[in-house]
Amino acid sequence: GRGHFGVVRKAIIKDGSQRAFAIKSIPKNLFDENLRTSHKLHKKLSCFNHPNVVKFYETYEDNTHFYSVMELLNGTGLLDSPKTATCELEVSLIMRQAFLAVEHLHSNGIVHRDLKPENFIKVGQSLNSRVVLVDFGFAKSADLFEQLETRAGTPSYIAPEVIEGEYDHRCDYWSLGVMMHQLLVGELPFIGESTPEVLKSIIEGQLDLTGEKWTAISEDAKDLLRKLLEKNPFKRISAKGALKHAWIKKARNPALIQELEAQKRKEKDDSLSNQKMESVSPTASTKTEIVGAEVEKLPLEQVSSNSSERNSTAHSSNSLQ
């Protein structure tokens, strides 16, 4: 896949094991100070081993490029499903893993600064499938409460204090709140037709959790959203605090997960049955032949590496300097 700053390729190790890796290559002629910092960060990340953070193995360089060797993940983006919004239990399980990833980064002196659904991959189809943070283009080494000034990130997801140019690691908690809002109802909490309008909405707008889409959302979910999308970073809930929240803890109930898994399997079976019924000819003599042909043509669920980055005025990863 090709991104803003380089290319990601699949590589097979030449030792007979057929182990596959992802290698990101960035031309040195593109390197400014921010990209050099990012490459150094990849070296730091190679010391980590966390299930919700993509594994970095090695970093290399030659005369023309810098290279980062990473874990190859076959999965889907959190917004790649045909329906954007999903059930609360599913969102809670996703968010729990996102909180675990961010808590790990912060405890090791890294601020991400660009948390959004596009930067996570879900590996597998079950409710408990692994969710992995994969992109660190705007991440920065920084101690807890260390003041940062560079306005970087994706406009719709950045915290008010980032826009104002004085912030710390707590900006990531706001971004997780925006992501949670989007996964729950399929909409961003603060919008505009241009980047300046989006930024103004973040600064001046009020969080609105009313309306038809919110009637089915639990009060616990709304409570956590309000605590994440708190404009005062000193009052904002942390990733560690969110992991202790009732909404996250309740969703780990095995009985609820099994019930929803069974429901999703039934929905999938019903969908396949409907497709078969629609393919049946009205004449009984050709019924078996036509159904068999259609079944062969049914597309398998494709699992692809989510290594491309999306671009739009208000939703792409842009430095806001």
N, C-alpha and C positions, 0 to 999 in steps of 0.2 A: 504494500500500500504506500501511497505517497502523501506526505503531510506538509505542513507549512515549512518545516526546516530540513527535511530530508526524506529518505526512503526506508521503508521497513521490508525486509526480505526474509523468506523462510530458508533456513540452512540445515543441512543434514551433516552430522559429524562423520568423519571418515575413519571410523574405528570398527565398522561392521555392526554397530549396535542400532543403527538407523534412528538414533535420537535426534529429534528436531528442535530447533531453536529459532527465535526471531532476532534478526540483527538490524539495528537501526544505524544507518550511515548518514553523516552530516558533512557536507563539503566545508573545508576549512575557510574557503573564501566567503562563506556566509556568516562566519563566527564573529559576533560582537561580544562584549563583556558578559551580557546576559546568557548567551549560548555557552560560553566557556564555563560560567558558573553552573549551568545545567549539566554540563559534562562532568564536572567535579562532583556534582550531587549524585550522578549515576554511580560513581565510584563508591560514595558513601552508602547508597542503597544496596550495593552488592554485598554489604555486610549484614543485611537484614534477611530474616526468614519468617515471613508472616503470611498466613493463608489468604488474607484479603489485600495484599500488596503484591503486584507483579514482581517476580524474582529477577533481579539483575545478577548476572554471573560474572562478566568480565567487561572491561573497557580497553580499547586498543586505539592506536592511531598510526597512520602512515603519512606520506608526504602530502596527501591531498584530502584525507578524510579522518574524522573521528568515528569510532564504532562502539556501540553498546550491544552486548550479547544478552538477550533476555529470554525468559520463559515464553514459549509459544502457547498461546491460549486459543482454543477453538470454542467459540461461544457466540453470544448475541449481545448487542447493546441493550440497555434497559428500556430504550424507546423504540426498539426494532420490532416489537410485537405489533400486529395489525391494530390493536386497540391500545391507546396511550395509557388510559387510566386502568388500574387493576384493583383487586380487592384489598381491603385493609390488611388482612393477615399477610398477604404476599408482600405488600409494601413494608410492613413492619419487619419481616424477615430480611428484606433487602437493606433497610435502613440500619438494622442492628449490625450487619456486616460492614456497612459504610462507617458507622461510628467506631467500630473496632479498628478499622484501617486508619482513620484519622487520629484516634487516641494513640495508636502506635507511632505514627509519624511525629506527633507533637511530643511524645515522651522521649523521642530520639532527636529532638531539635530540628524538625523540618516543618515548615508551613507550606501547604499545598498551593493555595491562592487561586485554584481554578476547578473547584469541585462542581460537577454537574453530571447528569445521567450519561452523557456521551463519553465520559472518561472512566466509566465502569463497564466491565464485561461480566455477564452471567454465564458460567460454565455448566451447562446441563439444563434439563427441562423440569426438574422437580422443584417443589417449593423450597427445599433446603439446599438447592444447588449453590455452589461457591460463587460469591460475588467479589470481583477483583478490581482494584484501582490500578489503572494501566498507564496513565499519561501524567508526566511530571514537567511539562514544558514551562510552567511558571512557578514551580516549587522553589523554595529558598531555605537554606540553612539559617535557622534563627532560634535563639533561646526563647523559652516561655516569657511573654510580656516584653520581649525586645521590640522596640519601635521600628516600624518599616514605613517607607514613604512612597515607593514606586506604585503608581496606580496600574495594576496589571490584573488580567483575568477576563472573564466573559461578562459583558455589561449586565445582562439580566440576573446574574448570580452573585455579583459582588456586593459586599456589605456597605452600608452608608459611610462608615469610617474610612473605607478604602477610597471612596470617591473624594473624601475630604483630605486624603493624603497623609493620614496619621493613624496607624493601626498595628495590631499584633496578631498572634495565632488565632485569636477568637473570631477573626473574619471567616475562618473556615466553617464555624458552627452556623453562621448565617447562611452560607452557601448550601449547607446540608438541609437547612430549613426550606430553602427555595426548591431544592431537589425533591424533598418529601412532599411539598405542596403539589408539584407538578405530577408526581407519580400517583398521588391520591385522586386528583380531579382532572388531570390532563391539561392544566393551565398554569401559567406563571403568575405569581402573586402581584408583581409590579410590571406593567407593560407600557409600551409607547410605540409610535410609528417610526421613531428614529432613536439613535443611541442617546442624544441629549434628552429626549423625552423619557426614555427608560430611566436614566440616571436621576432625573428630576422626580419621577414617580417613586423611586427608592428612597430618596431624601425626604420628600414631602407627603407621600401617600400613606394611607392607613391600611393595615391588614384587614381584609374583609372575609370572614369565614361564614357568611350567611348566603342564602339563596338555595335553589333547588338542588344543586350538586352537593351541597354540604349537609342536607337533611339525613343522608344515610351514613355520614361519617361520625364516629363516636366522639364523645366529649374528651376522652383521654387523648385521642389523636389531635384534636384541636388544641388541647392544653399544651402538648409538646410542641406543636407548631408555633404557638404564641411565644413560648419560651426560647425557641430557636430564632424566630424572627423578631426578637427584641432589639430595638434600635440602639439601646445603650449596651455596649459590649460588656460593661461591668456587671450587668444584670442578666446577661445571656447565659443559658444553660450550656454546659460543656459536653463534649462527647462522652466523658466518663459519667456525668450526671444523667445524660440521655439514656445510657445503658441501664440505669437503675430506675428509669421511669416506668410507670405502670403499663403504658401502652406497649413498650418493648418487652417487658417481662411476661405479660399475659400471652403474647403471641407465641411464646415458646412452649405452650401447652401441647404435648404430643397428640392428644385426642383431637384438638382443633386442626392440627396439621394433617392428620390422617383423614379426617372428615373432608377437608377441602381437596386433598389429593384424590379421594374417591370421586368427589363431585367433578373435578376437572377431567378425570378419566372417562366418566360417563358423558360429559359434554363432548369430548373428543370422539367417543364411539358413536354418539348420536349424529355428530357432524358427518362422519364417514358414512353412516347408514343413509343419511339424507342425500349425500352425493351419489351413492349407488342407486338409490331410488330414482333420482332425477335422470340417471343414464339409462334406465330400463326402457326398452322399446314397447309400444302398446301391443305388439304382436307376440304371443307367447312362444312361438316357434323360434324366435331369434333372441329371446331374453337372456339366456345363459351366455351366448356368444358376445352380445353387446356389453353385458355387465363385466365379463372377463376382460374385454378389450379396454374398458374404461378404467378398471382397477389397475391395469398395467400402466396406464397413463397418469394415474394420480401422482402428483409431485411428492417426493419424500421431503421431510423437514430438513432444510439445509442449514448446516451449522458452519458459519464462516468466521474467519478472524476479523475482528472489528478494529482494523488499524488505520482506517481513514478518518479524517477530521472533517466536521461539517462547518459550512460557512454561511452566515447570514448577517445582516446589518446589526441586529440586536442580540444574536445568539452565538456568534462565532467567537473563538478565543482571540482576543485582541488586547494588546498592550494599550492602556488608556493614557499613556504619557502625553 
